[in-house]
Amino acid sequence: MENWANRKTLILGRSEMIGLLKPGEYNDCVEQAYRMHGEGRFYMDPKGHIVLDRFPGEWEAMPSYIEEPHAAACKWVSIREWNRERFNLPTVFSILIYTHPETGFPLAIVDGSYHTVMRTGSAAAVSAKWLARKDSRKLAIVGAGHMAEGALATCNEVFPWSEVRLWSRSQETLDHFVKEQQPKYGSFEIKPSTNIEQVVRGADVVVTITPARGPIVMDEWISPGTHIAAVGADKKGDQELEGKILQRARIFVDDIRQCRTDGEINVPLSEGLITEADIAGEIGEVITGRKQGRTSDDEITLFDSTGIALQDSATVPLEYERALAAGVGIEKKMIST
């Protein structure tokens, strides 16, 4: 029998997390998370929010258990909107704690920022795999922050894009993104623009990944047959899409309990533009074959992703294995006997 009292906890920083998994492997892990969700083989409460009036932002607590891989994890996310201008710090910090389900032993404490960028991107990618038209070739990404890097890397594993368009309000942000990301991709040119209509119109797949608090993507820009992955909204009042789009679309969510209050559907639901009866299902139901996804080439499909804790517990075991194999990070004895 293993002597757990002698086990150490692995501690990994952001730089050590980068490159442990390939984008396609993040997609596989996130798809597995949705599959387990669809089969009911998990335990997870909706994301917990702690908001203080004195600091713009919030904390989020995201615990979960998944049957396969047999794992438990909790992510603690700190969002502080003043960080960049006042303290030269990232707006978002996250720490992920990976525990052994039977003993509760803390196997690893790792930086969750890069991990979150990639598994969030995979939410969009997996939804495109299951819901977009099979001949999709034009990708539009609305938002050009760190999360867009993950969306591009993971979506690139799903379709052979002939055109990738990118929007931000800031030309400086666009220039930085293209400079950093274009060298990684030889099969297409990233086309940046501060004109959002130009970026969205005619795209086969639209990924929205901004913190918008009101519609920035308009209904008239969305053609029949488009797939939209609405990834940005993750708290009450967030909204990226004009409500009319949701009235035209076949809508799937990652977790209805979370999306009804935090997701892209939260504002249209509260305004009475749609009801929960208009939600076709959860993406796990599509992956497990319990619900039909896209029903025609002309249908608009929409995936509302708030980001679920199950994505973390499905992914961190493989990251942990790879880190041990690579000999990165430091190991520390966290308990004494």
C-alpha positions as CSV (number, residue, x, y, z in Angstrom):
1,M,0.0,0.0,0.0
2,E,1.3,3.5,-0.9
3,N,2.6,5.5,2.0
4,W,0.6,8.7,1.5
5,A,2.2,10.3,4.5
6,N,5.5,10.6,2.5
7,R,3.9,12.1,-0.6
8,K,4.7,15.6,-1.7
9,T,2.6,18.2,-3.4
10,L,3.7,19.5,-6.8
11,I,3.7,23.2,-7.2
12,L,3.8,24.7,-10.7
13,G,4.0,28.3,-11.9
14,R,2.6,29.6,-15.1
15,S,5.7,29.2,-17.2
16,E,5.9,25.5,-16.1
17,M,2.2,24.9,-17.2
18,I,2.8,26.2,-20.7
19,G,3.3,23.4,-23.2
20,L,2.5,20.5,-21.0
21,L,-0.5,19.7,-23.2
22,K,-1.0,20.3,-26.9
23,P,-4.1,22.3,-28.0
24,G,-5.8,19.1,-29.3
25,E,-5.2,17.4,-26.0
26,Y,-7.0,20.3,-24.2
27,N,-9.9,19.8,-26.6
28,D,-10.0,16.1,-25.8
29,C,-10.1,16.8,-22.0
30,V,-12.8,19.4,-22.3
31,E,-14.9,17.1,-24.6
32,Q,-14.5,14.4,-21.9
33,A,-15.7,16.9,-19.3
34,Y,-18.8,17.5,-21.3
35,R,-19.3,13.8,-21.9
36,M,-19.2,13.1,-18.2
37,H,-21.6,16.0,-17.6
38,G,-24.0,14.5,-20.2
39,E,-23.8,11.1,-18.5
40,G,-24.3,12.6,-15.1
41,R,-21.0,11.1,-13.9
42,F,-19.8,14.1,-11.9
43,Y,-20.4,16.3,-8.9
44,M,-20.3,20.1,-9.3
45,D,-22.2,23.0,-8.0
46,P,-22.6,26.2,-10.1
47,K,-19.7,28.7,-9.9
48,G,-19.7,30.6,-6.6
49,H,-19.2,34.4,-6.7
50,I,-17.9,36.6,-3.9
51,V,-18.2,40.3,-4.8
52,L,-16.9,43.2,-2.6
53,D,-18.2,46.7,-3.3
54,R,-14.8,48.2,-2.3
55,F,-12.9,46.4,-5.2
56,P,-14.2,46.3,-8.8
57,G,-14.2,42.6,-9.7
58,E,-14.9,39.4,-7.8
59,W,-13.7,36.0,-6.6
60,E,-15.0,32.8,-8.1
61,A,-14.9,29.4,-6.5
62,M,-15.1,26.4,-8.8
63,P,-14.9,22.9,-7.1
64,S,-15.8,19.7,-9.0
65,Y,-15.4,15.9,-9.0
66,I,-15.3,13.8,-12.2
67,E,-15.6,10.0,-12.5
68,E,-13.4,9.6,-15.5
69,P,-10.6,10.6,-15.1
70,H,-11.2,9.9,-11.4
71,A,-10.2,13.3,-10.1
72,A,-11.2,16.3,-8.0
73,A,-10.1,19.9,-8.3
74,C,-11.0,23.4,-7.2
75,K,-10.1,26.6,-8.9
76,W,-10.0,29.9,-7.0
77,V,-10.2,32.9,-9.4
78,S,-9.5,36.5,-8.5
79,I,-10.7,39.2,-10.9
80,R,-9.6,42.8,-10.2
81,E,-10.4,45.4,-12.8
82,W,-7.9,48.0,-11.5
83,N,-4.9,45.6,-11.5
84,R,-3.2,46.6,-14.7
85,E,-3.4,50.4,-14.4
86,R,-2.7,50.5,-10.6
87,F,-0.4,47.6,-9.8
88,N,0.9,46.3,-13.2
89,L,-0.7,43.0,-12.4
90,P,-3.0,40.8,-14.6
91,T,-6.7,41.4,-14.3
92,V,-7.3,37.7,-13.6
93,F,-5.4,35.3,-11.3
94,S,-6.4,31.7,-10.8
95,I,-5.0,29.0,-8.6
96,L,-6.0,25.4,-9.2
97,I,-5.8,22.7,-6.5
98,Y,-5.8,19.1,-7.6
99,T,-6.7,16.5,-5.0
100,H,-6.8,12.8,-4.8
101,P,-10.5,11.9,-4.5
102,E,-10.2,9.0,-1.9
103,T,-7.8,10.6,0.5
104,G,-8.3,14.3,-0.2
105,F,-4.5,14.6,-0.5
106,P,-3.4,17.8,-2.4
107,L,-1.5,16.3,-5.4
108,A,-0.8,19.7,-6.9
109,I,-1.2,23.4,-6.5
110,V,-0.8,25.1,-9.9
111,D,-1.2,28.4,-11.6
112,G,-4.5,28.3,-13.4
113,S,-4.1,31.2,-15.8
114,Y,-2.6,29.5,-18.9
115,H,-4.6,26.4,-18.1
116,T,-7.8,28.5,-18.2
117,V,-6.9,30.2,-21.4
118,M,-6.5,26.9,-23.1
119,R,-9.5,25.0,-21.6
120,T,-11.7,28.1,-22.3
121,G,-10.6,28.1,-25.9
122,S,-11.4,24.4,-26.0
123,A,-15.0,25.1,-25.0
124,A,-15.4,27.1,-28.3
125,A,-13.5,24.5,-30.3
126,V,-15.4,21.5,-29.0
127,S,-18.7,23.3,-29.6
128,A,-17.6,24.1,-33.2
129,K,-16.7,20.4,-33.7
130,W,-20.1,19.3,-32.7
131,L,-22.4,22.1,-33.8
132,A,-20.7,24.0,-36.7
133,R,-21.2,23.1,-40.4
134,K,-18.6,20.5,-41.5
135,D,-17.5,22.8,-44.4
136,S,-16.7,25.8,-42.0
137,R,-13.6,27.6,-43.2
138,K,-14.0,31.2,-42.0
139,L,-13.4,32.0,-38.3
140,A,-14.1,35.3,-36.6
141,I,-12.8,35.9,-33.1
142,V,-14.4,38.9,-31.2
143,G,-11.9,40.0,-28.6
144,A,-8.1,39.9,-28.8
145,G,-7.0,39.3,-25.2
146,H,-5.2,36.3,-23.7
147,M,-8.4,34.1,-24.0
148,A,-8.4,34.7,-27.8
149,E,-5.0,33.0,-28.0
150,G,-6.5,29.8,-26.6
151,A,-9.5,30.0,-28.8
152,L,-7.4,30.3,-31.9
153,A,-5.0,27.5,-30.9
154,T,-7.8,25.1,-30.1
155,C,-10.2,26.0,-32.9
156,N,-7.3,25.4,-35.3
157,E,-7.4,21.8,-34.4
158,V,-11.0,21.4,-35.5
159,F,-11.2,22.9,-39.0
160,P,-8.7,23.9,-41.7
161,W,-9.4,27.6,-41.7
162,S,-8.9,29.5,-44.9
163,E,-9.6,32.9,-43.2
164,V,-9.2,34.0,-39.6
165,R,-10.5,37.5,-38.6
166,L,-9.9,39.2,-35.3
167,W,-11.6,42.2,-33.6
168,S,-10.7,44.5,-30.8
169,R,-11.5,48.1,-30.0
170,S,-7.8,48.7,-29.6
171,Q,-5.5,48.7,-32.6
172,E,-2.6,48.3,-30.2
173,T,-4.1,45.1,-28.8
174,L,-4.7,43.7,-32.3
175,D,-1.1,44.5,-33.4
176,H,0.3,42.8,-30.3
177,F,-1.9,39.7,-30.9
178,V,-0.9,39.4,-34.6
179,K,2.8,39.9,-33.8
180,E,2.8,37.2,-31.1
181,Q,0.4,34.6,-32.8
182,Q,0.9,34.9,-36.5
183,P,4.3,33.1,-36.5
184,K,2.6,30.0,-35.1
185,Y,0.2,29.6,-38.1
186,G,1.3,29.2,-41.7
187,S,-1.9,28.1,-43.4
188,F,-3.8,31.3,-42.9
189,E,-3.3,35.0,-42.3
190,I,-4.8,36.6,-39.2
191,K,-6.8,39.6,-40.4
192,P,-7.2,42.2,-37.6
193,S,-9.8,45.0,-37.6
194,T,-11.4,47.5,-35.3
195,N,-14.6,47.2,-37.4
196,I,-16.6,44.5,-35.7
197,E,-19.3,44.2,-38.4
198,Q,-16.5,43.6,-41.0
199,V,-15.1,40.8,-38.8
200,V,-18.4,39.0,-38.1
201,R,-20.3,39.2,-41.4
202,G,-19.9,36.1,-43.5
203,A,-18.0,34.1,-40.9
204,D,-18.9,30.4,-40.5
205,V,-17.9,30.3,-36.9
206,V,-18.0,33.3,-34.6
207,V,-16.3,33.1,-31.2
208,T,-17.1,36.0,-28.8
209,I,-14.7,36.2,-25.9
210,T,-15.0,39.7,-24.3
211,P,-16.3,41.1,-21.0
212,A,-19.0,43.1,-22.7
213,R,-22.0,44.2,-20.6
214,G,-24.2,44.9,-23.6
215,P,-24.7,43.6,-27.2
216,I,-21.7,44.2,-29.5
217,V,-22.6,41.5,-32.1
218,M,-25.8,42.5,-34.0
219,D,-28.4,40.1,-35.4
220,E,-28.3,41.4,-39.0
221,W,-24.6,40.4,-39.3
222,I,-25.3,36.7,-38.6
223,S,-26.0,34.6,-41.7
224,P,-28.0,31.4,-41.8
225,G,-25.7,28.4,-41.0
226,T,-23.4,30.3,-38.7
227,H,-22.2,28.7,-35.4
228,I,-21.6,31.1,-32.5
229,A,-19.6,30.2,-29.5
230,A,-20.5,32.8,-26.8
231,V,-17.7,32.4,-24.3
232,G,-17.3,35.8,-22.7
233,A,-20.4,36.1,-20.5
234,D,-19.8,34.5,-17.1
235,K,-21.7,36.6,-14.6
236,K,-25.0,38.3,-14.2
237,G,-25.5,41.2,-16.6
238,D,-22.8,40.1,-19.1
239,Q,-24.0,40.1,-22.7
240,E,-22.2,40.0,-26.1
241,L,-25.0,39.2,-28.5
242,E,-28.1,41.1,-29.6
243,G,-31.1,39.3,-28.1
244,K,-32.7,38.7,-31.5
245,I,-29.8,36.3,-32.4
246,L,-30.9,34.0,-29.6
247,Q,-34.5,34.1,-30.9
248,R,-33.2,32.7,-34.3
249,A,-30.7,30.2,-33.0
250,R,-30.7,26.6,-31.7
251,I,-29.2,27.2,-28.3
252,F,-27.0,24.8,-26.3
253,V,-25.3,25.6,-22.9
254,D,-22.6,24.0,-20.9
255,D,-24.6,23.8,-17.6
256,I,-28.1,25.3,-17.5
257,R,-27.9,25.9,-13.7
258,Q,-24.9,28.2,-14.3
259,C,-25.9,29.7,-17.6
260,R,-29.4,30.9,-16.5
261,T,-27.8,33.3,-14.1
262,D,-24.2,33.9,-15.5
263,G,-24.2,33.0,-19.2
264,E,-25.1,34.7,-22.5
265,I,-28.7,33.6,-22.0
266,N,-29.0,35.4,-18.6
267,V,-30.1,38.9,-20.0
268,P,-32.4,37.6,-22.8
269,L,-34.1,35.3,-20.2
270,S,-34.5,38.2,-17.7
271,E,-36.0,40.4,-20.5
272,G,-38.4,37.7,-21.6
273,L,-36.9,37.5,-25.1
274,I,-36.5,33.8,-24.6
275,T,-37.5,31.2,-22.0
276,E,-35.7,28.1,-20.8
277,A,-38.0,26.1,-23.1
278,D,-36.1,27.7,-26.0
279,I,-32.8,26.0,-24.9
280,A,-32.3,22.9,-27.0
281,G,-30.1,21.3,-24.3
282,E,-26.6,21.0,-22.8
283,I,-23.6,20.2,-25.0
284,G,-22.9,17.0,-23.1
285,E,-26.3,15.7,-24.3
286,V,-25.2,16.3,-27.9
287,I,-21.8,14.5,-27.3
288,T,-23.5,11.5,-25.7
289,G,-26.1,11.3,-28.4
290,R,-29.1,12.2,-26.2
291,K,-29.9,15.3,-28.2
292,Q,-29.5,16.2,-31.8
293,G,-27.1,19.2,-32.4
294,R,-27.3,21.0,-35.7
295,T,-30.4,19.9,-37.7
296,S,-29.7,21.7,-41.0
297,D,-27.0,23.6,-42.9
298,D,-29.1,26.8,-42.7
299,E,-29.6,26.6,-38.9
300,I,-27.9,29.1,-36.6
301,T,-26.4,27.2,-33.7
302,L,-25.3,28.9,-30.5
303,F,-23.2,27.6,-27.6
304,D,-23.4,29.5,-24.3
305,S,-20.2,28.7,-22.3
306,T,-19.8,30.0,-18.8
307,G,-16.8,27.8,-18.1
308,I,-17.6,24.9,-15.8
309,A,-15.4,23.5,-13.0
310,L,-15.6,20.1,-14.6
311,Q,-13.3,21.3,-17.4
312,D,-10.6,21.8,-14.8
313,S,-10.9,18.4,-13.1
314,A,-10.9,16.7,-16.5
315,T,-7.7,18.4,-17.6
316,V,-5.4,18.8,-14.6
317,P,-4.7,15.0,-14.1
318,L,-2.9,14.9,-17.5
319,E,-1.1,18.2,-16.9
320,Y,0.1,16.7,-13.5
321,E,1.3,13.5,-15.2
322,R,3.2,15.5,-17.8
323,A,4.8,17.8,-15.3
324,L,6.0,14.8,-13.2
325,A,7.4,13.2,-16.3
326,A,9.2,16.4,-17.4
327,G,10.5,17.0,-13.9
328,V,9.3,20.6,-13.7
329,G,8.0,22.5,-10.7
330,I,8.9,21.9,-7.1
331,E,7.6,19.3,-4.7
332,K,6.9,20.2,-1.1
333,K,5.8,18.2,1.9
334,M,2.5,19.8,2.9
335,I,1.6,17.5,5.8
336,S,3.5,16.2,8.8
337,T,2.9,12.9,10.5
